[in-house]
Amino acid sequence: MNAPEAVFSVEPVVHRALGPLRRLRVGDFVDLRLTPQEASTLALALHAVREGRSAERQLFLSPIASDGHFNGIVGPDGLTITCVQGQQQADVWLDWGSVESLALALAA
């Protein structure tokens, strides 16, 4: 059974030591802060699995600016994402259209 589809958001933030970051909010309470390079790498990986140009079945990222991680399991109809930050966890399922929207938001 797939996890329920949930809303995500991506917005720019500034860290006083690391500079510009992208904040990925998944579900209601998990925020991961990604460097521009991490956001770009994740965006490229998401786009590649969506387009079928990558045989990867799992996408994992532990951002340097966050106490958490992004874990995406590729399925035939989309991506099941688990994001963990400290003691909080968000599990969401994104169809391929939503995966592309996430990739575009991360790449912006």
WOWOWO-V314569 format. One record per residue. RES is the residue in one small letter. SS is DSSP state (~ for helix, > for strand, _ for the rest). OMEGA is omega in degrees with one decimal (999 if undefined). Layout:
BEGIN
RES;SS;OMEGA  RES;SS;OMEGA
END
This chain:
BEGIN
m;_;-179.5  n;_;172.5  a;_;-179.2  p;_;177.4  e;_;-177.6  a;_;-178.8  v;_;172.4  f;>;173.3  s;>;177.0  v;>;178.7  e;>;178.5  p;>;173.5  v;>;178.1  v;>;175.9  h;>;-174.2  r;_;179.1  a;_;-174.9  l;_;179.3  g;>;-176.1  p;>;177.0  l;>;172.1  r;>;178.0  r;>;176.0  l;>;177.9  r;>;-179.4  v;>;-176.8  g;_;-175.8  d;_;-169.3  f;_;-178.7  v;>;176.8  d;>;173.3  l;>;177.9  r;>;-176.6  l;>;171.9  t;>;176.9  p;~;179.2  q;~;177.9  e;~;179.2  a;~;179.3  s;~;179.4  t;~;179.0  l;~;178.1  a;~;179.0  l;~;179.5  a;~;178.1  l;~;179.7  h;~;-178.2  a;~;179.6  v;~;177.8  r;~;-178.5  e;~;-178.6  g;_;179.6  r;_;178.0  s;_;178.0  a;_;180.0  e;_;178.1  r;_;179.6  q;>;175.0  l;>;-177.7  f;>;177.2  l;>;173.7  s;_;-174.3  p;_;-178.1  i;_;-175.0  a;_;-177.7  s;_;172.4  d;_;-176.6  g;>;179.3  h;>;176.1  f;>;177.7  n;>;180.0  g;>;177.2  i;>;-176.7  v;>;175.9  g;_;-177.7  p;_;-175.1  d;_;-178.6  g;>;-172.8  l;>;172.4  t;>;-174.9  i;>;170.1  t;>;175.4  c;>;-179.2  v;>;174.6  q;>;-176.9  g;_;179.9  q;_;-177.3  q;>;177.5  q;>;175.2  a;>;176.8  d;>;-179.6  v;>;173.4  w;>;177.7  l;>;172.6  d;>;-173.9  w;~;176.4  g;~;178.1  s;~;176.1  v;~;178.7  e;~;176.9  s;~;177.4  l;~;179.2  a;~;179.5  l;~;179.3  a;~;179.0  l;~;-177.2  a;~;-175.8  a;_;999
END
